[in-house]
């Protein structure tokens, strides 16, 4: 007589979940261990919130975006493929796309003041769009790695800390020992170089995707605490 093993029998404890790798968290969540989702949220909530706040500008709106992102991740966890990219990159794709959608909705509802709209428009002059949504996480990861190679080490570190890790400019400066003005300079120059790389390759990406773009943002001259 053959016995089948219930995937739930393989669930691990809360303490083990906190030490588990991202792929293991996903496997546990798929097996029905909802505690894995709590660990996943705790691990990446700050990153998603920082991305959302950078785009929608208001904390209450950013928190709504965070809830939306993690709800969609929970519903679509079966679509995650660790062999094609990291969970972190997958979450970032959700975070940026949902934040931009919310920003556009709020602009349409005239939620922002004219000053805020002017400020956002000035930022767009320093940014270019990359169409990521229809790329796999692995393709996105490869594209990002190629783009970062165009930067010097300090610019790479600034982009990784602020754009991908979710640190503020002030936090990144403290973490690296740089002054705030130096960190802002490295981040700004890094984004400008990424813009050049993106501009050179965006036409190729556009042929393969018609998805909503993800925008690289340059912070205001007066940094906003996050």
C-alpha positions in Angstrom: 0.0 0.0 0.0 1.4 3.4 -1.0 1.2 6.4 1.3 1.2 9.9 0.1 2.9 12.6 2.0 0.9 15.7 2.8 3.0 18.8 2.0 1.8 20.3 5.2 3.7 17.6 7.1 6.9 19.2 5.8 6.1 22.6 7.4 8.9 24.1 9.5 8.7 26.0 12.8 8.4 29.8 13.2 12.1 30.0 14.4 13.2 28.0 11.3 11.1 30.2 9.0 12.8 33.3 10.2 16.2 31.8 9.2 14.8 30.3 5.9 15.9 31.4 2.5 13.5 33.2 0.2 12.9 30.1 -2.0 12.2 28.1 1.1 9.7 30.7 2.3 7.9 30.4 -1.0 7.9 26.6 -0.8 6.5 26.8 2.7 3.8 29.2 1.7 2.8 27.0 -1.3 2.5 24.1 1.1 0.0 26.0 3.2 2.2 27.3 5.9 0.8 30.8 6.2 3.4 31.8 8.9 5.8 31.9 6.0 3.9 34.8 4.6 4.2 36.7 7.8 8.0 36.2 7.7 8.1 37.3 4.0 6.1 40.5 4.9 8.4 41.2 7.8 11.5 40.7 5.6 10.4 43.0 2.7 7.7 45.3 4.1 10.2 48.2 4.6 11.6 47.9 1.1 8.1 47.9 -0.5 7.0 50.8 1.7 10.0 52.9 0.8 9.5 52.3 -2.9 5.8 53.2 -2.7 6.5 56.3 -0.5 9.1 57.5 -3.0 6.5 57.4 -5.8 3.2 58.3 -4.2 4.7 60.7 -1.7 2.1 60.2 1.1 2.4 57.6 3.9 -1.2 56.5 4.0 -1.3 56.0 0.2 2.0 54.1 0.4 0.7 51.8 3.0 -2.3 51.0 0.8 0.1 50.1 -2.0 2.1 47.9 0.4 -1.1 46.0 1.3 -2.0 45.6 -2.4 1.5 44.4 -3.3 1.6 41.7 -0.6 -2.0 40.6 -1.3 -1.1 40.0 -4.9 2.1 38.3 -4.0 0.1 36.0 -1.7 -2.4 35.2 -4.5 0.2 34.7 -7.1 2.9 32.9 -5.2 2.5 29.9 -7.4 3.8 32.0 -10.3 7.2 32.6 -8.7 10.1 30.7 -10.3 13.3 30.9 -8.3 15.3 29.6 -11.3 14.4 32.7 -13.3 15.2 35.4 -10.6 15.1 36.4 -7.0 12.1 36.9 -4.8 13.3 40.4 -4.0 13.4 41.4 -7.7 9.9 39.9 -8.2 8.6 41.9 -5.3 10.3 45.1 -6.6 8.5 44.6 -9.9 5.2 44.5 -8.1 6.1 47.4 -5.9 7.1 49.8 -8.7 4.3 48.9 -11.0 1.6 49.2 -8.4 3.0 52.4 -7.0 3.1 54.0 -10.4 -0.5 52.9 -11.1 -1.5 54.5 -7.8 0.4 57.7 -8.5 -1.3 58.0 -11.9 -4.7 57.4 -10.3 -4.1 60.1 -7.7 -2.9 62.6 -10.3 -6.0 61.9 -12.4 -8.1 62.7 -9.3 -6.1 65.9 -8.8 -4.9 64.6 -5.5 -1.6 66.5 -5.6 -0.9 70.2 -5.4 0.4 72.0 -8.4 3.7 72.4 -6.7 4.0 68.6 -6.2 3.0 68.0 -9.9 5.7 70.5 -11.0 8.2 68.8 -8.8 7.3 65.4 -10.2 7.6 66.8 -13.8 11.0 68.2 -13.1 12.1 64.7 -11.8 11.0 63.1 -15.1 13.4 65.3 -17.0 16.2 63.3 -15.2 14.7 59.9 -15.7 13.9 57.4 -18.4 11.4 54.5 -18.4 12.3 50.8 -18.5 9.6 48.4 -19.5 10.1 45.6 -17.1 6.6 44.2 -16.5 6.7 41.6 -19.3 10.3 40.6 -18.6 10.8 37.6 -16.4 12.6 38.3 -13.1 15.7 36.6 -14.5 15.7 38.9 -17.6 15.1 41.9 -15.4 18.0 40.9 -13.1 20.3 40.5 -16.1 19.3 43.8 -17.5 19.9 45.6 -14.1 23.3 43.9 -13.7 24.3 45.1 -17.2 23.2 48.6 -16.4 25.0 48.8 -13.1 28.3 47.9 -14.9 28.2 51.3 -16.5 28.6 52.9 -13.1 31.7 53.4 -10.9 31.8 51.5 -7.5 30.5 54.4 -5.4 27.6 55.1 -7.9 26.8 51.4 -7.9 26.7 51.3 -4.1 24.5 54.4 -4.0 22.0 52.9 -6.5 21.9 49.6 -4.7 21.4 51.1 -1.3 18.8 53.7 -2.2 17.0 52.3 -5.2 17.1 48.6 -4.5 17.6 48.2 -0.8 15.2 51.0 0.1 17.5 53.2 2.3 17.0 56.9 2.3 19.9 59.1 1.2 20.6 60.0 4.8 20.7 56.3 5.8 22.9 55.4 2.9 25.3 58.1 3.8 25.5 57.0 7.4 26.0 53.4 6.3 28.9 54.1 4.0 30.5 57.0 5.9 29.9 59.4 3.0 28.6 62.9 3.5 25.0 63.4 2.5 26.0 65.7 -0.3 28.5 63.1 -1.6 25.9 60.3 -1.4 23.4 62.5 -3.3 26.0 63.2 -5.9 26.9 59.6 -6.4 23.2 58.6 -6.6 22.3 61.4 -9.0 25.3 60.7 -11.3 24.5 57.0 -11.2 20.9 57.6 -12.2 22.1 59.8 -15.1 24.4 57.1 -16.3 21.6 54.5 -16.0 19.5 56.9 -18.0 22.1 56.8 -20.8 22.2 53.0 -20.8 18.4 52.8 -20.7 18.0 55.2 -23.5 20.4 53.2 -25.6 18.5 49.9 -25.0 14.9 51.0 -24.5 14.0 50.8 -28.1 14.9 47.1 -28.1 12.9 46.4 -25.0 10.0 48.3 -26.4 9.7 46.0 -29.3 9.2 43.1 -26.9 6.9 44.7 -24.4 4.1 47.2 -24.2 3.8 47.1 -20.4 3.6 50.1 -18.0 7.1 51.5 -17.6 9.0 51.6 -14.3 10.6 55.0 -13.7 13.9 55.7 -12.0 13.5 58.7 -9.8 15.9 61.3 -8.7 15.2 62.7 -5.2 14.6 66.4 -4.7 17.5 68.7 -3.8 16.0 68.8 -0.3 15.8 65.1 0.8 12.5 63.9 2.2 12.8 61.6 5.3 11.3 58.2 4.7 
